[in-house]
Amino acid sequence: PRQLCGGELTGLGLSELLRQYICAVSHREGMLAEICDMPTHRELLRQLAGRRAVDAGVQRYKDSLLKSGVIGSKARLPMQPALLLANHTAANQAALDAMEAEARISGIEADELSSSRQKLEQQLACWSSQLWPAAPEASAVLATPGLESLGPGLCGLAEDEAQRKASPIVTQVPS
């Protein structure tokens, strides 16, 4: 007879072992459940490539804002929201371009590219929550009805000159 874990392996023991195995597989219990839920090697590589593409976009966004004087030690403050929005829009497009270039290099598929684009846009939309207008009444101007929403987390000025002149000045942008 064969030995298993220091004991004899009989027909009865083998059938019990097989029953436990089939039960564990069908119910995905214990360690087997964790193994079944683990991502495959391919999925891990796709996640890594997506993360690298998003990181490339975020870095390009930061570099663009730094170059345009919106953030960093050489930030040109105070700044009109229209100028801030224009710089954000240009940096946002540069970030999307950088993310797509990294995605092409990494061979990211269309569904993963869409997911990565959404993650990047969510991260870039967070920048507006870190801006502080010059005065409390400036926040009210940004919340005024009639102003058009120009992007995620952004509020831009409407096209008429009166609202453009009423725009607040942003005095601080954290670096």
Backbone torsions as a table, in degrees:
resi	resn	phi	psi	omega
1	PRO	NA	149.7	178.1
2	ARG	-79.0	157.1	179.6
3	GLN	-108.5	138.7	176.5
4	LEU	-140.3	117.5	179.5
5	CYS	55.8	40.3	175.8
6	GLY	81.8	2.6	179.2
7	GLY	-125.5	166.3	179.4
8	GLU	-74.5	138.2	178.4
9	LEU	-98.8	107.4	179.7
10	THR	-105.3	175.7	178.2
11	GLY	-59.2	-41.3	179.4
12	LEU	-65.3	-43.5	178.6
13	GLY	-65.2	-40.3	178.6
14	LEU	-65.2	-41.4	179.6
15	SER	-66.6	-37.3	177.0
16	GLU	-66.1	-42.8	178.1
17	LEU	-61.8	-43.8	178.7
18	LEU	-65.2	-40.1	177.5
19	ARG	-61.9	-44.1	178.4
20	GLN	-63.5	-40.0	-179.9
21	TYR	-64.9	-47.6	-179.4
22	ILE	-63.6	-39.5	178.0
23	CYS	-63.4	-45.1	179.1
24	ALA	-63.8	-41.2	-179.9
25	VAL	-66.8	-43.8	-177.5
26	SER	-71.0	-30.8	-179.9
27	HIS	-99.6	-6.9	-178.0
28	ARG	46.0	62.6	-177.9
29	GLU	-100.0	156.8	172.4
30	GLY	60.8	-136.8	-176.1
31	MET	-63.6	-33.5	-179.9
32	LEU	-61.7	-38.8	178.2
33	ALA	-61.8	-42.1	178.7
34	GLU	-65.2	-40.4	179.2
35	ILE	-64.9	-42.1	-179.7
36	CYS	-66.0	-30.8	-178.8
37	ASP	-83.9	-9.4	-179.0
38	MET	-69.5	141.8	177.2
39	PRO	-69.7	152.3	177.7
40	THR	-76.4	169.8	177.9
41	HIS	-58.9	-43.4	178.9
42	ARG	-61.1	-43.8	179.1
43	GLU	-64.0	-39.5	177.6
44	LEU	-63.3	-41.3	178.3
45	LEU	-65.4	-39.5	177.3
46	ARG	-63.7	-42.5	178.4
47	GLN	-62.7	-43.4	179.1
48	LEU	-62.9	-44.8	179.2
49	ALA	-63.3	-40.4	177.9
50	GLY	-64.3	-41.8	178.7
51	ARG	-65.0	-40.1	178.6
52	ARG	-65.4	-38.5	178.8
53	ALA	-65.3	-43.3	178.4
54	VAL	-64.3	-43.5	178.8
55	ASP	-61.4	-38.2	177.5
56	ALA	-64.0	-40.2	177.8
57	GLY	-65.7	-44.7	179.2
58	VAL	-62.4	-42.6	179.8
59	GLN	-63.3	-42.7	177.8
60	ARG	-63.0	-38.6	178.5
61	TYR	-61.1	-49.2	179.6
62	LYS	-62.1	-43.5	179.1
63	ASP	-61.4	-40.1	179.7
64	SER	-65.9	-43.1	178.6
65	LEU	-67.0	-36.3	177.8
66	LEU	-65.5	-45.2	-179.9
67	LYS	-63.7	-36.3	-178.4
68	SER	-84.3	-1.0	175.7
69	GLY	81.3	22.6	178.7
70	VAL	-87.0	-35.5	179.5
71	ILE	-128.2	170.5	175.6
72	GLY	94.1	-177.6	-176.5
73	SER	-69.9	-19.8	-179.9
74	LYS	-105.8	25.4	-179.7
75	ALA	-64.0	136.1	-179.6
76	ARG	-92.8	88.0	-179.7
77	LEU	-115.1	147.0	2.6
78	PRO	-72.7	161.3	-176.3
79	MET	-139.2	135.2	176.6
80	GLN	-67.6	142.3	178.9
81	PRO	-57.4	-33.4	179.4
82	ALA	-63.4	-40.5	177.9
83	LEU	-69.2	-40.6	177.2
84	LEU	-60.7	-43.5	179.0
85	LEU	-65.1	-40.8	178.6
86	ALA	-62.7	-42.7	177.9
87	ASN	-65.6	-40.1	177.7
88	HIS	-63.3	-44.3	-178.3
89	THR	-60.8	-44.6	179.0
90	ALA	-65.3	-42.8	179.5
91	ALA	-67.1	-36.7	178.4
92	ASN	-62.8	-44.7	179.4
93	GLN	-65.4	-40.8	177.6
94	ALA	-62.3	-38.4	178.9
95	ALA	-65.3	-44.4	178.5
96	LEU	-63.0	-40.7	177.8
97	ASP	-62.4	-44.1	-180.0
98	ALA	-64.7	-40.5	179.0
99	MET	-64.0	-43.7	-179.5
100	GLU	-67.2	-35.7	177.3
101	ALA	-64.7	-44.3	178.0
102	GLU	-64.7	-36.5	179.2
103	ALA	-65.5	-41.3	177.6
104	ARG	-62.9	-42.9	179.7
105	ILE	-62.6	-39.9	-177.3
106	SER	-81.4	-10.6	-179.8
107	GLY	74.4	32.8	179.5
108	ILE	-69.7	136.3	179.6
109	GLU	-79.2	165.9	-173.6
110	ALA	-57.3	-42.9	-178.5
111	ASP	-66.9	-39.0	178.2
112	GLU	-71.2	-34.5	177.6
113	LEU	-62.9	-42.3	178.6
114	SER	-62.1	-43.7	178.2
115	SER	-63.8	-42.3	179.1
116	SER	-65.7	-39.1	178.8
117	ARG	-62.3	-42.6	178.4
118	GLN	-63.2	-42.3	178.9
119	LYS	-62.6	-42.8	179.0
120	LEU	-63.7	-46.7	-179.1
121	GLU	-62.4	-35.5	176.6
122	GLN	-65.7	-42.1	179.6
123	GLN	-66.8	-40.1	-179.1
124	LEU	-71.6	-29.4	179.6
125	ALA	-67.8	-21.9	-177.8
126	CYS	-71.0	-15.9	-176.8
127	TRP	-61.4	-34.1	-173.6
128	SER	-68.7	-23.5	179.6
129	SER	-73.9	-7.6	-179.1
130	GLN	-102.5	9.5	180.0
131	LEU	-97.9	141.9	178.7
132	TRP	-121.4	116.5	178.1
133	PRO	-65.2	165.5	-176.0
134	ALA	-63.1	-36.5	-176.8
135	ALA	-144.9	160.0	179.9
136	PRO	-57.5	-37.8	-179.9
137	GLU	-65.8	-20.5	177.8
138	ALA	-65.8	-34.6	177.8
139	SER	-64.0	-35.4	179.2
140	ALA	-65.5	-35.8	178.6
141	VAL	-63.3	-41.6	179.5
142	LEU	-67.0	-25.2	-179.0
143	ALA	-95.2	3.8	-178.0
144	THR	-62.6	133.4	175.7
145	PRO	-60.3	144.1	-179.1
146	GLY	102.9	-16.5	176.2
147	LEU	-81.6	138.8	-175.2
148	GLU	-88.5	140.7	174.3
149	SER	-80.0	123.6	-175.1
150	LEU	-108.4	5.2	179.0
151	GLY	168.1	174.2	-178.2
152	PRO	-64.7	120.1	178.0
153	GLY	77.0	9.7	-177.0
154	LEU	-118.7	152.3	172.2
155	CYS	-134.8	119.2	-177.6
156	GLY	-105.2	171.1	-179.1
157	LEU	-82.2	147.2	174.6
158	ALA	-71.7	173.1	-170.4
159	GLU	-78.3	-16.8	-175.6
160	ASP	-80.1	153.2	-173.1
161	GLU	-65.0	-35.8	-177.9
162	ALA	-61.7	-45.2	179.2
163	GLN	-70.0	-33.5	179.4
164	ARG	-63.5	-40.8	179.8
165	LYS	-70.0	-26.5	-178.8
166	ALA	-82.9	5.8	-175.2
167	SER	-70.7	141.9	178.0
168	PRO	-74.8	164.8	176.9
169	ILE	-107.3	129.5	177.0
170	VAL	-81.3	127.2	-176.7
171	THR	-105.8	-18.0	-178.7
172	GLN	-141.1	134.8	170.0
173	VAL	-133.0	118.5	-179.8
174	PRO	-64.0	143.5	-179.7
175	SER	-87.7	NA	NA
